[in-house]
Amino acid sequence: MKRSIFCVIAMCYVCLFLTTVFAQNQTAFFPGQRWEDVDGNTINAHGGGMLFHKGRYYWYGENRPEKGFTTEVGIGVYSSDDLLNWKDEGVALAVSEEKGSPIERGCIMERPKVIYNELTKKYVMLFHLELKGQGYAAARVGFAVAEQPEGPFTFIRSLRPNAGKWPADFSEQDIRKALTLDEADYPDWWTQPWRKAIADGLLLKRDIEGGQMSRDMTVFVDDDGKAYHIFSAEENLTLNLAELTSDYLDYTGKYIRIAPGGQNEAPTIFKRQGVYWLITSGCTGWEPNEARMFRSTSLWGPWEQLPNPFVGENANKTFFSQGTYIFKKENTEDGYIFMADRWMPASLKYSPYVWLPIDFDGEGCPVIKWRDQWSPEELK
Ligand code: DGJ
């Protein structure tokens, strides 16, 4: 009898030990370190975006394989109520097994962002899509919708934005000038005449008919509920900011170009005290580079370039990361988080995440400093 009581007590201790080991709560962010979900698996949600909805955070991101660069699973989603402990909610948008589908297994899906549409009550996902077997040549945006934040999302279509449309800030005279440009006249990139031609719309004009190229991207919903797609167009040389229709599933046709020829990737954006801030990266593949920052009091510009907001050691490499999204923690005045990926092309699945708080200097300009560890309570 005594022996069996001893056994039961011992078992209880073992169970308690196992529960505390495996259900350990994460109490801080550890930028650049391995981040596990509540089941102890490495979080696989790269190039991610965040949705806060009905008291819960949803982190959408690229489910990447251990080896290789193509999408074999789809877009994953995790949920959390504290931003630290994440539950794997599975595949939000799955690749298709159908041959020839735009999202056929082996395509490339990157940088998914999900926004909630108050009018349609649907969750809308936009993502960068490259068609199977075409490398990064297709440069399209994909649209998908779901009834619930966890999905499943249904793929609607992919396209190149704003076919047949000129930017809102292009005058009749600008259009006439762009129409005279011919790529054959500019065989050498990075020369002064080539730079001028890019600014004047050499590639913009080339892509008017089929729509603008759309690679690295983010989505922004303004206070009035209007949503915007911001993406790298013109062979990654120029950013586009394009207004979406009220259901978020199409373009109104109104768009502008930002920093033509500036080679910006990885756009991230937020609004604070009436000012819009855009933080981007340069264009060096999976290698980290120095971030750039732009400011405007209107989404329609003019956008003014300011110095890199990252400071301290390795600031010129964005702390070996590349941004993907900025969001504000609920119930904070200024609690903005910059989400980034530290890409490891040898095994993208295990690329660590770098999440850092955004500070503001005396003039209200964003400043991002490295922290080995920090907690959401620091956000005020
Ligand atoms: C940099 C982009 O930001 C990533 O999303 C990815 O497209 C890589 N380039 C591919 O080289």
Residues whose N, C-alpha, C, O or C-beta is under 5 A from the ligand:
A	BS01	DGJ	E110 D216 E265 A266 G285 W286
